[in-house]
Amino acid sequence: MLNKTYPYYLANVAVAANTDLEVTDKFSGEVATRVAMADAAAIDKAIGYAVDAMPAMREFPPFKRQAVLEHCVSRFRERYDELAMALCIEAGKPINDSRGEVTRLIDTFKVAAEEAVRIDGEIVNLEISPRAKGYHGYVKRVPIGPCSFISPFNFPLNLTAHKVAPALAVGVPFVLKPASRTPVGALIMGEILAETDLPKGAFSILPAHRDGADLFTTDERFKLLSFTGSPAVGWELKKKAGKKKVILELGGNAAAIVDGDQGGKLDYVVDRLAFGAFYQSGQSCIGVQRILVHSSIYDTLREKLIAKTKSLIMGDPKDEKTFVGPMISESESKRLAGWMESAVQDGAKIVAGGKVDGANFEATLLEGVKRDSDLYRKEAFGPVAILERFDDFEKALAAVNDSDFGLQAGVFTDSLAHAHQAWDRLDVGGVVINDVPSFRVDNMPYGGVKDSGLGREGIRYAIEDMTELRLMVMRETW
């Protein structure tokens, strides 16, 4: 279970400033713990400490940065069950999904530990004309400076790790604002980081209300802002961020295309579609929202997917049998229910699920949803998926691209030509062949286009964003 209270971390030190933030058990609705909340003064101090830490962080060598990351890996393993249960309680994430996220947290820090000692540069041949004879160019990567991180509620461990771990690998001090609904995992991370010999000010982890945390975005002492969350908030923060570099990992309404050549693999496809659409109550920016199925197999897949959807157990996320837990809040459940009801009024049909009870939203499958509806065009971010048929693969690709978002897409096909066609034509950050768009491994470049964001995560790619190239030109003789 959770501790009674949790401090925040200011310049590597636990500070029990107050117990102002109530964190609820998302299934029962009861207060599960209370967390210290940072005010503007504390955030300002944290930024100052981060600036002051830069010289020491520059001198903190790669092998020491690697040791910090390896310490985290070891301690995450030791506290595996505690981290999983904390996630289950504060996020309402089914316990099996929670364990999976802790495993990914460990993977992400492991990859970062490996990358910490191989942030290399290059030699640039400058002798491209007689005037440059005898000149040599050398490039290295240097830390960009203090970074601001804002992480979301839906993957409060692993999406936080995708900011913190590369920062530690590079040697940039950071100030992190975890989601107010799910801050506990990040604070446990802070407790573990506080056990290391990181220079003072290397990290601060400060839960704060959104309306009181403008400094995370506007303060010019930060050289980079990395935000993961909703598109509306992310693009607004970019407007306010000033001259700093901005990385945005935002939303999506991801599509999966099922080509007409599945043969005996249809059960696998159905299992993966159900997982992609409904795992962790659909609260994933790469969750399967739109399913386009070739007419030749549509009816068969439809019946199998309806049966699979109806078999998913909704309930207490602490129960090993539960697949669909509560959404993060009743207000989010009501928002999605409103979109669903509007789609039905416009002619859509609910073919599985559809029941809503408070924050609990049954795994739901619809067909006949109009393409101009909120449920089709916006990010559902809940356990709802839409079925539609297609006859022409080119038109299916066009339907996937008919979206304001472009994060990832999935294509089930035995056609190598169709796989490459999808990779060439789909306007998304990643195309997953023969699996759902929800698939992610933590070292791959991950991010989107259009309203889905800017930049890429994945440790090596985040390291590129958190560093600047610095050139040295040397004249051989003078």
Secondary structure as a PSIPRED ss2 file (coil, helix, strand):
# PSIPRED VFORMAT (PSIPRED V4.0)

   1 M C   1.000  0.000  0.000
   2 L C   1.000  0.000  0.000
   3 N C   1.000  0.000  0.000
   4 K C   1.000  0.000  0.000
   5 T E   0.000  0.000  1.000
   6 Y E   0.000  0.000  1.000
   7 P C   1.000  0.000  0.000
   8 Y E   0.000  0.000  1.000
   9 Y E   0.000  0.000  1.000
  10 L E   0.000  0.000  1.000
  11 A C   1.000  0.000  0.000
  12 N C   1.000  0.000  0.000
  13 V E   0.000  0.000  1.000
  14 A E   0.000  0.000  1.000
  15 V E   0.000  0.000  1.000
  16 A C   1.000  0.000  0.000
  17 A C   1.000  0.000  0.000
  18 N C   1.000  0.000  0.000
  19 T C   1.000  0.000  0.000
  20 D C   1.000  0.000  0.000
  21 L E   0.000  0.000  1.000
  22 E E   0.000  0.000  1.000
  23 V E   0.000  0.000  1.000
  24 T E   0.000  0.000  1.000
  25 D C   1.000  0.000  0.000
  26 K C   1.000  0.000  0.000
  27 F C   1.000  0.000  0.000
  28 S C   1.000  0.000  0.000
  29 G C   1.000  0.000  0.000
  30 E C   1.000  0.000  0.000
  31 V E   0.000  0.000  1.000
  32 A E   0.000  0.000  1.000
  33 T E   0.000  0.000  1.000
  34 R E   0.000  0.000  1.000
  35 V E   0.000  0.000  1.000
  36 A C   1.000  0.000  0.000
  37 M C   1.000  0.000  0.000
  38 A C   1.000  0.000  0.000
  39 D C   1.000  0.000  0.000
  40 A H   0.000  1.000  0.000
  41 A H   0.000  1.000  0.000
  42 A H   0.000  1.000  0.000
  43 I H   0.000  1.000  0.000
  44 D H   0.000  1.000  0.000
  45 K H   0.000  1.000  0.000
  46 A H   0.000  1.000  0.000
  47 I H   0.000  1.000  0.000
  48 G H   0.000  1.000  0.000
  49 Y H   0.000  1.000  0.000
  50 A H   0.000  1.000  0.000
  51 V H   0.000  1.000  0.000
  52 D H   0.000  1.000  0.000
  53 A H   0.000  1.000  0.000
  54 M H   0.000  1.000  0.000
  55 P H   0.000  1.000  0.000
  56 A H   0.000  1.000  0.000
  57 M H   0.000  1.000  0.000
  58 R H   0.000  1.000  0.000
  59 E H   0.000  1.000  0.000
  60 F C   1.000  0.000  0.000
  61 P C   1.000  0.000  0.000
  62 P H   0.000  1.000  0.000
  63 F H   0.000  1.000  0.000
  64 K H   0.000  1.000  0.000
  65 R H   0.000  1.000  0.000
  66 Q H   0.000  1.000  0.000
  67 A H   0.000  1.000  0.000
  68 V H   0.000  1.000  0.000
  69 L H   0.000  1.000  0.000
  70 E H   0.000  1.000  0.000
  71 H H   0.000  1.000  0.000
  72 C H   0.000  1.000  0.000
  73 V H   0.000  1.000  0.000
  74 S H   0.000  1.000  0.000
  75 R H   0.000  1.000  0.000
  76 F H   0.000  1.000  0.000
  77 R H   0.000  1.000  0.000
  78 E H   0.000  1.000  0.000
  79 R C   1.000  0.000  0.000
  80 Y H   0.000  1.000  0.000
  81 D H   0.000  1.000  0.000
  82 E H   0.000  1.000  0.000
  83 L H   0.000  1.000  0.000
  84 A H   0.000  1.000  0.000
  85 M H   0.000  1.000  0.000
  86 A H   0.000  1.000  0.000
  87 L H   0.000  1.000  0.000
  88 C H   0.000  1.000  0.000
  89 I H   0.000  1.000  0.000
  90 E H   0.000  1.000  0.000
  91 A H   0.000  1.000  0.000
  92 G C   1.000  0.000  0.000
  93 K C   1.000  0.000  0.000
  94 P C   1.000  0.000  0.000
  95 I H   0.000  1.000  0.000
  96 N H   0.000  1.000  0.000
  97 D H   0.000  1.000  0.000
  98 S H   0.000  1.000  0.000
  99 R H   0.000  1.000  0.000
 100 G H   0.000  1.000  0.000
 101 E H   0.000  1.000  0.000
 102 V H   0.000  1.000  0.000
 103 T H   0.000  1.000  0.000
 104 R H   0.000  1.000  0.000
 105 L H   0.000  1.000  0.000
 106 I H   0.000  1.000  0.000
 107 D H   0.000  1.000  0.000
 108 T H   0.000  1.000  0.000
 109 F H   0.000  1.000  0.000
 110 K H   0.000  1.000  0.000
 111 V H   0.000  1.000  0.000
 112 A H   0.000  1.000  0.000
 113 A H   0.000  1.000  0.000
 114 E H   0.000  1.000  0.000
 115 E H   0.000  1.000  0.000
 116 A C   1.000  0.000  0.000
 117 V C   1.000  0.000  0.000
 118 R C   1.000  0.000  0.000
 119 I C   1.000  0.000  0.000
 120 D C   1.000  0.000  0.000
 121 G C   1.000  0.000  0.000
 122 E E   0.000  0.000  1.000
 123 I E   0.000  0.000  1.000
 124 V E   0.000  0.000  1.000
 125 N E   0.000  0.000  1.000
 126 L C   1.000  0.000  0.000
 127 E C   1.000  0.000  0.000
 128 I C   1.000  0.000  0.000
 129 S C   1.000  0.000  0.000
 130 P H   0.000  1.000  0.000
 131 R H   0.000  1.000  0.000
 132 A H   0.000  1.000  0.000
 133 K C   1.000  0.000  0.000
 134 G C   1.000  0.000  0.000
 135 Y E   0.000  0.000  1.000
 136 H E   0.000  0.000  1.000
 137 G E   0.000  0.000  1.000
 138 Y E   0.000  0.000  1.000
 139 V E   0.000  0.000  1.000
 140 K E   0.000  0.000  1.000
 141 R E   0.000  0.000  1.000
 142 V E   0.000  0.000  1.000
 143 P E   0.000  0.000  1.000
 144 I C   1.000  0.000  0.000
 145 G C   1.000  0.000  0.000
 146 P C   1.000  0.000  0.000
 147 C E   0.000  0.000  1.000
 148 S E   0.000  0.000  1.000
 149 F E   0.000  0.000  1.000
 150 I E   0.000  0.000  1.000
 151 S C   1.000  0.000  0.000
 152 P C   1.000  0.000  0.000
 153 F C   1.000  0.000  0.000
 154 N C   1.000  0.000  0.000
 155 F C   1.000  0.000  0.000
 156 P C   1.000  0.000  0.000
 157 L C   1.000  0.000  0.000
 158 N H   0.000  1.000  0.000
 159 L H   0.000  1.000  0.000
 160 T H   0.000  1.000  0.000
 161 A H   0.000  1.000  0.000
 162 H H   0.000  1.000  0.000
 163 K H   0.000  1.000  0.000
 164 V H   0.000  1.000  0.000
 165 A H   0.000  1.000  0.000
 166 P H   0.000  1.000  0.000
 167 A H   0.000  1.000  0.000
 168 L H   0.000  1.000  0.000
 169 A H   0.000  1.000  0.000
 170 V H   0.000  1.000  0.000
 171 G C   1.000  0.000  0.000
 172 V C   1.000  0.000  0.000
 173 P C   1.000  0.000  0.000
 174 F E   0.000  0.000  1.000
 175 V E   0.000  0.000  1.000
 176 L E   0.000  0.000  1.000
 177 K E   0.000  0.000  1.000
 178 P C   1.000  0.000  0.000
 179 A C   1.000  0.000  0.000
 180 S C   1.000  0.000  0.000
 181 R C   1.000  0.000  0.000
 182 T C   1.000  0.000  0.000
 183 P C   1.000  0.000  0.000
 184 V H   0.000  1.000  0.000
 185 G H   0.000  1.000  0.000
 186 A H   0.000  1.000  0.000
 187 L H   0.000  1.000  0.000
 188 I H   0.000  1.000  0.000
 189 M H   0.000  1.000  0.000
 190 G H   0.000  1.000  0.000
 191 E H   0.000  1.000  0.000
 192 I H   0.000  1.000  0.000
 193 L H   0.000  1.000  0.000
 194 A C   1.000  0.000  0.000
 195 E C   1.000  0.000  0.000
 196 T C   1.000  0.000  0.000
 197 D C   1.000  0.000  0.000
 198 L C   1.000  0.000  0.000
 199 P C   1.000  0.000  0.000
 200 K C   1.000  0.000  0.000
 201 G C   1.000  0.000  0.000
 202 A C   1.000  0.000  0.000
 203 F E   0.000  0.000  1.000
 204 S E   0.000  0.000  1.000
 205 I E   0.000  0.000  1.000
 206 L C   1.000  0.000  0.000
 207 P C   1.000  0.000  0.000
 208 A C   1.000  0.000  0.000
 209 H C   1.000  0.000  0.000
 210 R H   0.000  1.000  0.000
 211 D H   0.000  1.000  0.000
 212 G H   0.000  1.000  0.000
 213 A C   1.000  0.000  0.000
 214 D C   1.000  0.000  0.000
 215 L H   0.000  1.000  0.000
 216 F H   0.000  1.000  0.000
 217 T H   0.000  1.000  0.000
 218 T H   0.000  1.000  0.000
 219 D C   1.000  0.000  0.000
 220 E C   1.000  0.000  0.000
 221 R C   1.000  0.000  0.000
 222 F C   1.000  0.000  0.000
 223 K C   1.000  0.000  0.000
 224 L E   0.000  0.000  1.000
 225 L E   0.000  0.000  1.000
 226 S E   0.000  0.000  1.000
 227 F E   0.000  0.000  1.000
 228 T E   0.000  0.000  1.000
 229 G C   1.000  0.000  0.000
 230 S C   1.000  0.000  0.000
 231 P H   0.000  1.000  0.000
 232 A H   0.000  1.000  0.000
 233 V H   0.000  1.000  0.000
 234 G H   0.000  1.000  0.000
 235 W H   0.000  1.000  0.000
 236 E H   0.000  1.000  0.000
 237 L H   0.000  1.000  0.000
 238 K H   0.000  1.000  0.000
 239 K H   0.000  1.000  0.000
 240 K H   0.000  1.000  0.000
 241 A C   1.000  0.000  0.000
 242 G C   1.000  0.000  0.000
 243 K C   1.000  0.000  0.000
 244 K C   1.000  0.000  0.000
 245 K E   0.000  0.000  1.000
 246 V E   0.000  0.000  1.000
 247 I E   0.000  0.000  1.000
 248 L E   0.000  0.000  1.000
 249 E E   0.000  0.000  1.000
 250 L C   1.000  0.000  0.000
 251 G C   1.000  0.000  0.000
 252 G C   1.000  0.000  0.000
 253 N C   1.000  0.000  0.000
 254 A C   1.000  0.000  0.000
 255 A E   0.000  0.000  1.000
 256 A E   0.000  0.000  1.000
 257 I E   0.000  0.000  1.000
 258 V E   0.000  0.000  1.000
 259 D C   1.000  0.000  0.000
 260 G C   1.000  0.000  0.000
 261 D C   1.000  0.000  0.000
 262 Q C   1.000  0.000  0.000
 263 G H   0.000  1.000  0.000
 264 G H   0.000  1.000  0.000
 265 K H   0.000  1.000  0.000
 266 L H   0.000  1.000  0.000
 267 D H   0.000  1.000  0.000
 268 Y H   0.000  1.000  0.000
 269 V H   0.000  1.000  0.000
 270 V H   0.000  1.000  0.000
 271 D H   0.000  1.000  0.000
 272 R H   0.000  1.000  0.000
 273 L H   0.000  1.000  0.000
 274 A H   0.000  1.000  0.000
 275 F H   0.000  1.000  0.000
 276 G H   0.000  1.000  0.000
 277 A H   0.000  1.000  0.000
 278 F H   0.000  1.000  0.000
 279 Y H   0.000  1.000  0.000
 280 Q H   0.000  1.000  0.000
 281 S H   0.000  1.000  0.000
 282 G H   0.000  1.000  0.000
 283 Q C   1.000  0.000  0.000
 284 S C   1.000  0.000  0.000
 285 C C   1.000  0.000  0.000
 286 I C   1.000  0.000  0.000
 287 G C   1.000  0.000  0.000
 288 V C   1.000  0.000  0.000
 289 Q C   1.000  0.000  0.000
 290 R E   0.000  0.000  1.000
 291 I E   0.000  0.000  1.000
 292 L E   0.000  0.000  1.000
 293 V E   0.000  0.000  1.000
 294 H E   0.000  0.000  1.000
 295 S H   0.000  1.000  0.000
 296 S H   0.000  1.000  0.000
 297 I H   0.000  1.000  0.000
 298 Y H   0.000  1.000  0.000
 299 D H   0.000  1.000  0.000
 300 T H   0.000  1.000  0.000
 301 L H   0.000  1.000  0.000
 302 R H   0.000  1.000  0.000
 303 E H   0.000  1.000  0.000
 304 K H   0.000  1.000  0.000
 305 L H   0.000  1.000  0.000
 306 I H   0.000  1.000  0.000
 307 A H   0.000  1.000  0.000
 308 K H   0.000  1.000  0.000
 309 T H   0.000  1.000  0.000
 310 K H   0.000  1.000  0.000
 311 S H   0.000  1.000  0.000
 312 L C   1.000  0.000  0.000
 313 I C   1.000  0.000  0.000
 314 M E   0.000  0.000  1.000
 315 G C   1.000  0.000  0.000
 316 D C   1.000  0.000  0.000
 317 P C   1.000  0.000  0.000
 318 K C   1.000  0.000  0.000
 319 D C   1.000  0.000  0.000
 320 E C   1.000  0.000  0.000
 321 K C   1.000  0.000  0.000
 322 T C   1.000  0.000  0.000
 323 F C   1.000  0.000  0.000
 324 V E   0.000  0.000  1.000
 325 G C   1.000  0.000  0.000
 326 P C   1.000  0.000  0.000
 327 M C   1.000  0.000  0.000
 328 I C   1.000  0.000  0.000
 329 S C   1.000  0.000  0.000
 330 E H   0.000  1.000  0.000
 331 S H   0.000  1.000  0.000
 332 E H   0.000  1.000  0.000
 333 S H   0.000  1.000  0.000
 334 K H   0.000  1.000  0.000
 335 R H   0.000  1.000  0.000
 336 L H   0.000  1.000  0.000
 337 A H   0.000  1.000  0.000
 338 G H   0.000  1.000  0.000
 339 W H   0.000  1.000  0.000
 340 M H   0.000  1.000  0.000
 341 E H   0.000  1.000  0.000
 342 S H   0.000  1.000  0.000
 343 A H   0.000  1.000  0.000
 344 V H   0.000  1.000  0.000
 345 Q H   0.000  1.000  0.000
 346 D C   1.000  0.000  0.000
 347 G C   1.000  0.000  0.000
 348 A C   1.000  0.000  0.000
 349 K E   0.000  0.000  1.000
 350 I E   0.000  0.000  1.000
 351 V E   0.000  0.000  1.000
 352 A E   0.000  0.000  1.000
 353 G C   1.000  0.000  0.000
 354 G C   1.000  0.000  0.000
 355 K C   1.000  0.000  0.000
 356 V E   0.000  0.000  1.000
 357 D E   0.000  0.000  1.000
 358 G C   1.000  0.000  0.000
 359 A C   1.000  0.000  0.000
 360 N E   0.000  0.000  1.000
 361 F E   0.000  0.000  1.000
 362 E C   1.000  0.000  0.000
 363 A C   1.000  0.000  0.000
 364 T E   0.000  0.000  1.000
 365 L E   0.000  0.000  1.000
 366 L E   0.000  0.000  1.000
 367 E E   0.000  0.000  1.000
 368 G C   1.000  0.000  0.000
 369 V C   1.000  0.000  0.000
 370 K C   1.000  0.000  0.000
 371 R C   1.000  0.000  0.000
 372 D C   1.000  0.000  0.000
 373 S C   1.000  0.000  0.000
 374 D H   0.000  1.000  0.000
 375 L H   0.000  1.000  0.000
 376 Y H   0.000  1.000  0.000
 377 R H   0.000  1.000  0.000
 378 K C   1.000  0.000  0.000
 379 E C   1.000  0.000  0.000
 380 A C   1.000  0.000  0.000
 381 F C   1.000  0.000  0.000
 382 G C   1.000  0.000  0.000
 383 P C   1.000  0.000  0.000
 384 V E   0.000  0.000  1.000
 385 A E   0.000  0.000  1.000
 386 I E   0.000  0.000  1.000
 387 L E   0.000  0.000  1.000
 388 E E   0.000  0.000  1.000
 389 R E   0.000  0.000  1.000
 390 F E   0.000  0.000  1.000
 391 D C   1.000  0.000  0.000
 392 D C   1.000  0.000  0.000
 393 F H   0.000  1.000  0.000
 394 E H   0.000  1.000  0.000
 395 K H   0.000  1.000  0.000
 396 A H   0.000  1.000  0.000
 397 L H   0.000  1.000  0.000
 398 A H   0.000  1.000  0.000
 399 A H   0.000  1.000  0.000
 400 V H   0.000  1.000  0.000
 401 N H   0.000  1.000  0.000
 402 D C   1.000  0.000  0.000
 403 S C   1.000  0.000  0.000
 404 D C   1.000  0.000  0.000
 405 F E   0.000  0.000  1.000
 406 G E   0.000  0.000  1.000
 407 L C   1.000  0.000  0.000
 408 Q E   0.000  0.000  1.000
 409 A E   0.000  0.000  1.000
 410 G E   0.000  0.000  1.000
 411 V E   0.000  0.000  1.000
 412 F E   0.000  0.000  1.000
 413 T C   1.000  0.000  0.000
 414 D C   1.000  0.000  0.000
 415 S C   1.000  0.000  0.000
 416 L H   0.000  1.000  0.000
 417 A H   0.000  1.000  0.000
 418 H H   0.000  1.000  0.000
 419 A H   0.000  1.000  0.000
 420 H H   0.000  1.000  0.000
 421 Q H   0.000  1.000  0.000
 422 A H   0.000  1.000  0.000
 423 W H   0.000  1.000  0.000
 424 D H   0.000  1.000  0.000
 425 R H   0.000  1.000  0.000
 426 L C   1.000  0.000  0.000
 427 D C   1.000  0.000  0.000
 428 V C   1.000  0.000  0.000
 429 G C   1.000  0.000  0.000
 430 G E   0.000  0.000  1.000
 431 V E   0.000  0.000  1.000
 432 V E   0.000  0.000  1.000
 433 I E   0.000  0.000  1.000
 434 N C   1.000  0.000  0.000
 435 D C   1.000  0.000  0.000
 436 V C   1.000  0.000  0.000
 437 P C   1.000  0.000  0.000
 438 S C   1.000  0.000  0.000
 439 F C   1.000  0.000  0.000
 440 R C   1.000  0.000  0.000
 441 V C   1.000  0.000  0.000
 442 D C   1.000  0.000  0.000
 443 N C   1.000  0.000  0.000
 444 M C   1.000  0.000  0.000
 445 P C   1.000  0.000  0.000
 446 Y E   0.000  0.000  1.000
 447 G C   1.000  0.000  0.000
 448 G C   1.000  0.000  0.000
 449 V E   0.000  0.000  1.000
 450 K E   0.000  0.000  1.000
 451 D C   1.000  0.000  0.000
 452 S C   1.000  0.000  0.000
 453 G E   0.000  0.000  1.000
 454 L E   0.000  0.000  1.000
 455 G C   1.000  0.000  0.000
 456 R C   1.000  0.000  0.000
 457 E E   0.000  0.000  1.000
 458 G C   1.000  0.000  0.000
 459 I H   0.000  1.000  0.000
 460 R H   0.000  1.000  0.000
 461 Y H   0.000  1.000  0.000
 462 A H   0.000  1.000  0.000
 463 I H   0.000  1.000  0.000
 464 E H   0.000  1.000  0.000
 465 D H   0.000  1.000  0.000
 466 M C   1.000  0.000  0.000
 467 T E   0.000  0.000  1.000
 468 E E   0.000  0.000  1.000
 469 L E   0.000  0.000  1.000
 470 R E   0.000  0.000  1.000
 471 L E   0.000  0.000  1.000
 472 M E   0.000  0.000  1.000
 473 V E   0.000  0.000  1.000
 474 M E   0.000  0.000  1.000
 475 R E   0.000  0.000  1.000
 476 E C   1.000  0.000  0.000
 477 T C   1.000  0.000  0.000
 478 W C   1.000  0.000  0.000
